């Protein structure tokens, strides 16, 4: 069941890409290598930021970023971007199923948020809670992904 929740701001490190959704897994390894080499602590919660609107993209040509929340300070290097995730309101829903069905959950969450008097105010985040990361397995089976859509109240 979707819900509206508030989050505090926090530092995140990301690597952006345009390409297949399955490229996420190698980007997470690259991001962890970057942070480990600099001894920067991070939360081991993998997330993706999806810049394309649900239902409008091809999963082989997606604009996204692989990210980790930081528990320490560092600067990016051009490829790794360090930014502050702003505090604010999120419409959240947990997806249980295949990666192929994830877009449907995104669309349902957008529609639900609008029916509750909210509009999207930023790119959605996908937190990978259970199962392999995109690109780790040819047959990943069911996964659990929490979608977090930044929203603001209309009016």
FENVEN-V425175 format. One record per residue. RES is the residue in one small letter. PHI is phi as a letter, one per 40 degrees, with the letter a starting at -180 (999 if undefined). Layout:
BEGIN
RES_PHI, RES_PHI
END
This chain:
BEGIN
x_999, x_c, x_a, x_b, x_a, x_b, x_b, x_c, x_c, x_a, x_c, x_b, x_b, x_b, x_b, x_c, x_a, x_b, x_i, x_c, x_d, x_c, x_c, x_c, x_d, x_c, x_c, x_c, x_c, x_c, x_c, x_c, x_d, x_d, x_c, x_c, x_c, x_b, x_f, x_c, x_c, x_a, x_c, x_c, x_b, x_c, x_a, x_b, x_b, x_b, x_c, x_c, x_c, x_d, x_g, x_b, x_b, x_c, x_c, x_c, x_b, x_c, x_c, x_a, x_b, x_c, x_a, x_b, x_c, x_c, x_b, x_a, x_b, x_a, x_b, x_c, x_b, x_g, x_c, x_c, x_b, x_b, x_b, x_c, x_c, x_c, x_c, x_i, x_c, x_b, x_c, x_b, x_a, x_c, x_c, x_b, x_i, x_c, x_c, x_c, x_c, x_c, x_c, x_c, x_c, x_d, x_c, x_c, x_c, x_d, x_c, x_c, x_d, x_c, x_c, x_c, x_g, x_b, x_b, x_c, x_b, x_a, x_c, x_c, x_b, x_b, x_c, x_c, x_c, x_a, x_g, x_c, x_c, x_d, x_g, x_c, x_a, x_c, x_b, x_c, x_g, x_c, x_b, x_b, x_b, x_c, x_c, x_b, x_b, x_c, x_b, x_b, x_c, x_c, x_g
END
